[in-house]
Structures are given as C-alpha cells and as structure tokens.
Amino acid sequence: MNSEIKKILNKQPAKLIFFGHEYSVVFDRSRLTKDENGKVKNWAESLPAHNIIIMAEDIPDDYIIPVLIHECIEIINWHFGLELPHQTISVFETALFSILEDNKLRQ
C-alpha cells in the first residue's frame, strides 16, 4: 500500500498527485458539519483551486476511503469541467468503493 494512503488511513497529513498537481490531504476538527437534526452533512471538502482536501478529524475509520474517493471524483469533476451533479458523484463513489471492496483491492 502506498505510504501516503497509509498516512491518510492513520489520519495524518499526506500528499496525493492529481494530473501533475500535488494535493495536500489534511485533517481538521472544524470541517465536520451537521444539519439541524445533528446528522453529519460533510465529512470532507475538496478545494481544487487550492490543491487541498480537508477531512474531518473525527471521521470514522470506515468512512475514510469512501470519502477520499468522493473527494477525488470532485477534483476530477472540477479539473475537467464536467459539471457532474453531486448525486452523480455520490453514485460513482459508492460504485468504485464497492468494486474495491468486492474484489479485495483494499487493504
């Protein structure tokens, strides 16, 4: 497994490369947002113009990879001007994560 992915799984700052651009992955307690009923709305946010992915510091371990996949798709969407709706991005996230899990491609 890539050492940067290991860092992310351990909730440590890391670097990922997207299309020749280095992105920082950081963890920040203030990024966890909830709705009026206390349900978590956002575990992470990608800021492609600033080359950063910010994940909630207290994200559950089982959510790290699917949320990271989601943010990667958000970055692809931004870089290529695809204008995919958020629901479509979420479907791709779920499908890609399922492929990784079903085929034991994730450690």
Secondary structure as UniProt FT lines:
FT   HELIX           3..9
FT   TURN            10..11
FT   STRAND          14..18
FT   TURN            19..20
FT   STRAND          21..28
FT   HELIX           29..31
FT   STRAND          33..34
FT   TURN            36..37
FT   STRAND          40..42
FT   STRAND          44..47
FT   HELIX           48..50
FT   STRAND          52..56
FT   TURN            57..58
FT   HELIX           61..63
FT   HELIX           64..79
FT   TURN            80..81
FT   HELIX           86..102
FT   TURN            103..104
//
